[in-house]
Amino acid sequence: MECEAAVSCHDVTLAIGGRTVLSDVCLSVEAGSFVGLFGPNGAGKTTFLRALLGLVPVLSGEMTLFGASVTRGNRGVGYMPQSRTPNGGMLTGRDLLASGLSGEKWGLPRVSREGSAEVEAALEAVDAASLGGRRLGSLSGGERQRLLIAQTLLGSPRLLLLDEPLASLDPVRMREVALLLREVARKRGMTVICSAHDISPLMGVMDTVLCLVRGRARIGPVDEVVTGPVLSELYGAQVEVCHAPSGRVLVSADGL
Ligand SMILES: Nc1ncnc2c1ncn2[C@@H]1O[C@H](COP(=O)(O)OP(=O)(O)OP(=O)(O)O)[C@@H](O)[C@H]1O
């Protein structure tokens, strides 16, 4: 792992619509780590990710990525927004990725030879070469999710920000996509921050947990944060962490 912090926040306060969402957050994300980002609805997970993209201003404090100030349009950062359902029409998976390269929104994108090679490499990275020629409308939710992940890999980012990439997937696909993300991140040496509501599919995938609750942040290794007492305190509700005989860890609570 690199020594430099991928993300560093010193006393960061974020506000949106005139309302403070996060206050005086101090945290450091080690480069090369896989961070699971959790918190109740409205806790500020999307706001935090968008601040890392430079889309939400930092009200006070300092936020840096790999030691540099946050800037908009940073090619070193890949982003998959929440609930992004590609409206495919006649477009194929390959067209979807190509549009990410060229920034085109309508029509068939024109891509250079280098761009095509990058698209193929991204498709192969998520084992989706066979999906590239299929129309988006004919793909399952899990297959589309794979293509969206491939799209975030364009430009070979060092940091991947994924906003609920497992949402709307069945439990088997959730796990499959989570394991795929870990594999791709390891192979490419990327730092990943992945928000989710369900902790269980990310067990064994993430090495760090970042919880945002009531305007505050708590970050730590999985075995320190994913415990019944710590999660119960964070969520203000009874949370159980069960260790199955298979070694799997299941987290359950009302509303979690
Ligand atoms: N554009 C906006 N204008 C005003 N308030 C906003 C705006 N966007 C978000 N908020 C508010 O900021 C708070 C944090 O929202 P955010 O979307 O970051 O939460 P979240 O943790 O991602 O939630 P969820 O788990 O429901 O997706 C919420 O109270 C939300 O209503």
The ligand as an ORCA input file, in Angstrom:
! r2SCAN-3c Opt
* xyz 0 1
  N     -29.775     19.759     -3.010
  C     -30.140     19.705     -1.726
  N     -30.771     20.748     -1.141
  C     -31.113     20.710      0.155
  N     -30.866     19.672      0.977
  C     -30.255     18.607      0.448
  C     -29.852     18.552     -0.931
  N     -29.249     17.368     -1.173
  C     -29.282     16.694      0.004
  N     -29.869     17.427      0.967
  C     -30.089     17.037      2.367
  O     -28.810     16.765      2.925
  C     -28.891     15.655      3.810
  C     -27.873     14.596      3.376
  O     -28.289     14.035      2.149
  P     -27.465     12.884      1.447
  O     -28.141     12.608      0.139
  O     -26.037     13.245      1.423
  O     -27.699     11.667      2.465
  P     -27.387     10.117      2.274
  O     -26.675      9.663      3.497
  O     -26.697      9.858      0.973
  O     -28.859      9.527      2.263
  P     -29.490      8.179      1.608
  O     -28.934      7.033      2.371
  O     -30.950      8.378      1.859
  O     -29.146      8.170      0.149
  C     -30.330     15.166      3.753
  O     -31.012     15.675      4.884
  C     -30.879     15.754      2.487
  O     -32.257     16.016      2.593
*
